[in-house]
Every structure is written in C-alpha cells, then in structure tokens.
Amino acid sequence: MRETPQQYIERMLDLVRDKDPLEVQSATATRLAGLIKPLSKKQLAARPAPGKWSITEIVAHLADSEIVLGWRMRLVVGENGAMLQATDQDSWAEALGYLQSDARVALENFRVVRKINLRMLRALPASAWTNYGVHSVRGKETLADIVRLYAAHDLNHLAQVKKIAAKSSERRPGR
C-alpha cells in the first residue's frame, strides 16, 4: 500500500530531524560523487529489484528534482501563497529516459543547480523563510518546510544509493 502524503512527510522528516537542512544539502553532491565514483556504467544502471530505480535513475531524479526545488522556492519567495504543482516522478523517469542517462553528467547537473539554489537561500532575508506555497498534494508548506523536506529527500536517496552501491560492489569480479 502506498503511503499517504502525511506518512511521507513524517518518514522524510525523521531522516533530517536533528540536522541542519542547508548543511545536508551542501554535502549531498560530494557524498553522492564518492558513492558512484568506483562504479561502472553497468553497475550504475543495474536495478536492484524489479520496479526499483537504479543509481543512474536516482541521480537523474535528483537533478530534475533540484530544478523543481529551485522553481518552487522562487515561487514561494516571490509569490507568497503560490500554488505548487506535484510531479509524477515515475512518469518523468520514463518519459525523460533516466535509465539511459549518464549518472556522472546528471550528478554534475545536480551539483551546479544545487549550488545556485543554496546561494539564493543563503542570501534571503529571514522573513522570506516564513513565506509559503500550497502544494497540490501535501498542502501548505513554508520555505523552511520545503528546504527541510528536500534535505530529507537527499538523505533518503543517499541511503538508497549507498545500499545499491554496496551490493553492486559485492558482486564485482575479483571480490
């Protein structure tokens, strides 16, 4: 059974509860690079189970999600109370060919857009962090909520990549 939006939020926030979301976001690209560096394209593209994303798909998803994050944050800062449209990550993965992506190129795209987004966040006045948007599925979210949720999103996908990479490394010839 799929989790409800509230269950998703609670699960995500449990990952980041005691962490600074900007520090988490600042470290994600480097942590991801370290995880994928020793892996071959074949290992990066291997799905861990039917219906589950490969590392390549996860990294492509993170790159696209960072673009979505940048857009949502800018909407909230510029148009307090803006509507935030949900996306269908699985349809994006299929339509945009995430599995055929180059994980290292996707990581570089993610790194650059993340750097731009963090620069913007660090330059905002404190008052902007209480601006909010209304997500079409999750409801009202302040800028602070959005940033915390995306930091948790990072941690969730880093854990997935770490697990997949560890299993992939175990199957490498010569081990």
C-alpha positions in Angstrom: 0.0 0.0 0.0 1.3 3.5 -0.9 1.9 5.9 1.9 -0.2 8.9 2.4 1.3 12.4 1.9 1.4 12.8 5.7 3.2 9.5 6.2 5.7 10.5 3.5 6.3 13.8 5.3 6.8 12.1 8.6 9.1 9.5 7.2 11.2 12.1 5.5 11.4 14.5 8.4 12.5 11.6 10.7 15.6 11.4 8.5 16.5 15.1 9.0 15.0 16.0 12.3 18.3 16.8 14.1 20.3 18.1 11.1 20.7 21.5 9.5 19.0 21.2 6.2 21.4 23.6 4.4 24.4 21.6 5.7 22.8 18.4 4.4 22.1 20.0 1.0 25.6 21.4 0.8 27.1 18.0 1.3 24.9 15.9 -0.9 26.7 16.2 -4.2 30.1 15.4 -2.7 28.7 12.4 -0.8 26.9 11.2 -4.0 30.1 11.6 -6.0 32.0 9.4 -3.5 29.4 6.7 -3.7 29.3 6.5 -7.5 33.0 7.1 -8.3 34.1 3.4 -8.1 31.1 2.0 -10.1 31.0 1.2 -13.7 28.2 2.4 -16.0 26.8 -1.1 -15.9 26.7 -1.1 -12.1 25.2 2.4 -12.0 22.4 1.3 -14.4 21.6 -2.0 -12.7 18.2 -2.0 -11.0 18.3 -3.6 -7.5 14.9 -5.2 -8.0 12.1 -5.1 -10.5 10.3 -1.8 -10.3 13.1 -0.2 -8.3 15.3 2.6 -9.6 19.0 2.1 -10.4 21.6 4.5 -9.1 21.6 6.2 -12.6 17.8 6.8 -12.3 18.1 8.1 -8.7 20.8 10.6 -9.7 18.8 11.8 -12.8 15.8 12.1 -10.5 17.8 14.2 -8.0 19.0 16.5 -10.9 15.4 17.1 -12.1 14.1 17.4 -8.5 16.7 20.2 -7.9 15.3 22.1 -10.8 11.8 21.6 -9.4 13.0 22.7 -6.0 14.5 25.9 -7.4 11.3 26.8 -9.1 9.1 26.1 -6.1 11.4 28.1 -3.7 11.4 31.0 -6.1 7.6 30.9 -6.4 7.2 30.9 -2.7 9.7 33.7 -2.2 8.2 35.9 -5.0 4.5 35.0 -4.6 3.6 34.2 -1.0 0.8 31.6 -1.1 1.6 30.4 -4.6 0.2 27.0 -5.8 2.9 24.3 -6.1 2.1 21.6 -8.6 3.0 18.0 -7.7 5.0 16.0 -10.2 4.8 12.3 -11.1 8.4 11.1 -10.6 7.8 7.8 -12.3 6.4 9.3 -15.5 9.3 11.8 -15.6 11.8 8.9 -15.2 10.2 7.0 -18.1 9.5 10.0 -20.4 12.9 11.6 -19.8 14.8 8.3 -20.1 16.5 8.4 -16.7 17.8 4.8 -17.1 19.7 5.8 -20.3 21.2 8.9 -18.6 24.9 9.2 -17.8 24.9 9.3 -13.9 28.1 11.4 -13.8 26.6 14.0 -16.1 23.3 14.0 -14.1 25.4 14.4 -10.9 27.2 17.4 -12.4 23.8 18.9 -13.4 22.6 18.4 -9.9 25.7 19.9 -8.3 25.5 23.1 -10.4 21.8 23.7 -9.8 22.1 22.9 -6.1 25.0 25.4 -5.8 22.8 28.1 -7.4 19.8 27.2 -5.1 22.0 27.3 -2.0 23.5 30.6 -3.0 19.9 32.0 -3.3 18.8 30.6 0.0 21.8 32.0 1.9 21.1 35.5 0.5 17.4 35.6 1.6 16.3 37.7 4.5 15.0 35.7 7.5 11.5 36.9 6.8 11.4 35.0 3.5 11.6 31.7 5.3 8.0 32.0 6.5 6.6 32.6 3.0 4.6 29.6 1.9 3.2 27.7 -1.1 0.3 25.4 -1.3 1.4 22.0 -2.6 -1.3 20.3 -4.6 -0.9 17.1 -2.6 0.8 18.0 0.7 -0.9 21.3 1.4 0.7 24.4 2.9 4.5 24.4 3.1 6.7 27.3 4.2 10.0 27.9 2.5 11.6 26.4 5.7 9.4 23.3 5.3 10.3 22.9 1.7 14.1 23.2 2.3 13.9 20.7 5.2 11.8 18.2 3.2 14.3 18.4 0.3 17.2 17.8 2.7 15.4 14.7 3.9 14.8 13.7 0.3 18.6 13.9 -0.2 19.2 11.7 2.8 16.6 9.2 1.6 18.2 8.8 -1.8 21.8 8.8 -0.5 20.8 5.9 1.7 19.3 4.1 -1.3 22.4 4.8 -3.4 24.7 3.6 -0.6 22.8 0.3 -0.3 22.7 -0.3 -4.0 26.4 0.6 -4.4 27.4 -1.7 -1.6 25.5 -4.7 -3.1 27.0 -3.8 -6.6 30.5 -3.7 -5.1 30.0 -7.2 -3.5 29.2 -8.6 -7.0 32.3 -7.1 -8.7 34.6 -9.7 -10.2 37.7 -10.4 -8.1 35.9 -9.9 -4.8 
